[in-house]
Amino acid sequence: EQWKSSFITLIFKKDDIFLINNYRPKSKLSIISKLFSKLISNTIIPLCNKLLLSIQQGFKQNRSTITNLCIFNHSILDSFKNQSQTDVIYTGMEKNL
């Protein structure tokens, strides 16, 4: 439980210093929890990468929505060049608070 504890500091953003909405929280975790997390992730991530497809963009190091967009753009341009069809399915996920 102690590893999950953090120290929260309020950082002032702008405008009126008396309004709580003008501050953002910044949490500082203990160094032990950060070290343990790094050790675990260095072990788990290579194992998970073996299970993911090579075209997977999310949750992989050096990949992002930008790399996904570049691959998608390349696929669309290839389909124009080859006069082929590309089907796209868009999904939306929303986090419920």
N, C-alpha and C positions, 0 to 999 in steps of 0.2 A: 504493500500500500504506500510506503514511503517513496518508492520509486516513481509513483504516479503523481506525487505532489509537485506543485510548481509554485514559484514566486511570481506574483502578478504585479506589474508596474504599469501605471497609466501614462501614456504618451500623449501630450497635447498636440492636436492637429491644427486648429485655427479658430478664429473668431472669439466668442465670449468664453473666458476661462471658468465661468461659473456654471456652464451647461455641461452635463455629463456626456452628452452626445458628441461633444467636441474633443473627446479623448478616445484613444484606442488602447485596448489592453495588450500588453506584451508579456508573455509568460517565459520564465526561465526554469528549465528542467534541471534536475541534478545531473552532475557529470557522470555518475555511476549508471543512471538509466540510459543516457545517451551512448555511453560506451557499450553497454550490454546490447542495446538495440543495433548498434553498428556490427557487433560480432555476430548476432543472430542473422541480420540481413545479408551479411557477407556469405553466410552459409546457405541460406534459403533461396536467395535470388538466383544463383546459378542453377539450382535444381528446378526452380519454376520456369526459368528460361528454356529449359529442355522440353517442357510441356506446351509452351506457347508456339503458335505458328510464327514463321519468320516474317510474315506480313503484319503481325500484331504491332500496333503503334502505341496503344495506351499501356501504362504501367511498365514500360521498358526504358532503360537508360538510353539517353541520346535520341529519344523518339518523343514526338509530341503531336499536337493537333496540326502544327505547321508541316511536319514531315508527312503526316497523313494527307493533308491537302495537296502537297506536291505529288504524291503517288497517285491520288485521285485525278488530279489535273493531267498527269502523264497518261493515265488510262483513257481519259476522255479524248485527248488529242490523238492517241493511237487509234481509237475507234473511228475517228473522223478520217484519218489517213487510210485506214483499211476498209472504210465504208462498212463498218460493222455496227452492231447495236450494243449499247451499254445500258444495263438496267441498274437503277439506284433505289435503295430503300432508306428513307430517313426515319430515325427514331428519336424520341425525346425522353429524357429522364429528368425528373425533378425531385430534388431532395425535399422531403416534408420536414418542416421544423416543428 
